Amino acid sequence: MKLYSTFIVYCCCLIFSDGAYSEDIVSEDIVNESNIDFVHYKTEIAPNFNTRSIEGVVEITFTPNVRDLNHLNFSAKFKQIKSVYFDEQKLDFSIENEVLTIQLPFLLKTHEAYSVKVEYEASPTRGMKFYEDHLFTVYHTKNWLVSHDDLSDKATFDLSIKHDAGITSIGNGTLVSKQRVSDTQVVSRWQQNTPMPLYTFGLAMGEFDELLIDTSGVNISVLYRPQAKSGLTADLVKKAFRDVTDMLSFFESKAGFRLEQNYTYVVVDGYLAQEASGFSLVGEKFVHTLLSEKNENWFIAHELAHEWWGNSITSSNFSHYWLNEGLVVFLVAAYKQHSFGETAYKNEIIVAVKRVKHAVKENKISPVAFRKVIREQDINRTMAYSKGALVFYMLREKLGDKLFWESLKKYSLTYKGQSVTTKNLKITFEQVAGTDLTAFFDRWVYGEEVPVLDL
């Protein structure tokens, strides 16, 4: 193991070499193939603010990838399972160690579509946050929806939310209907017709005001709590989110393809920055900080960038999570360079350097990517986010702007709508740049060595 415990900071030069990392490594990225392709979730939920729970029913459509499939497993964490059906036939199920196992009535054939329906209640203390006047889901979809935690699995989503008529709801994709079902309640139905990773499934609802942002071709809006609760007015929200149109154009140019759906920022209580498909959740406290420090718009840019890198192009597993997060941290720095100049760019890289330096002092270091499958709890987030960003910074310095941005665009266009590993990125950059990057990736990505950057 090679450790670099000091970071030397000067001005405007970069020191690194391409010497191969000395430890023996496996030559291929490893991805475990799933036995089942879950293709669609149709969900009806009724959140309850008083009990901080939901009643739900979900119909899950799937196709087996193996012969003679006889059971399904889903997360049962925070849930009470009421009943399970397969083609209207009630099925037996069991729950052990927070895993729901559904016994299928016969052996299923490969590549044919089947569906199961589950009626349940959930009281998630993680994955869904309830406040007096609003609620929202946060990342761990399996905690509020009967589902699983396969990072790369992508599916379409049909979500119906039963809620009070006086509040606003937001879900993935497009609002296709809003029907009154009683004197006081409505059902809002959202459809996400482009397959997205399950962790981007979500919703928010509450007493929100709305600001529409003028862009070309894409409707972007901001939902925020009334001034009495948030301290925000329409003018303040407009000021805080004034750069969104420019961010949209910047990320579209780097990816090579346009945002294909409308987008909403939901401003919620506290500090939060969380992407979902078609919307993101951002904290009111971040917004107030931005209003006093105009350069602190990172959270707006970061969550928007995930529509391309993370939601559309998704790491195949947590071994390659840096392709979701390290790349987006770097792209936020690049956007700041575009918007505020070279000093702002270098300042973002210096922040990443400091975070990696702190991890070194704590002896919390690891490779950025792994040629084995790791679990979510095994992610070294400083390495995935901050060292990952430094790797892209170094790669840009190595290749030069023209080849770097051409490589990133080729990678983004090639893997749009797909799940990827580090090897996919490496091969694309090698093809465009016309150079072998094996030594670079072995040392800085798959190796534990920490770069020393002079900035």
Disulfide bonds with the S-S distance in Angstrom:
none
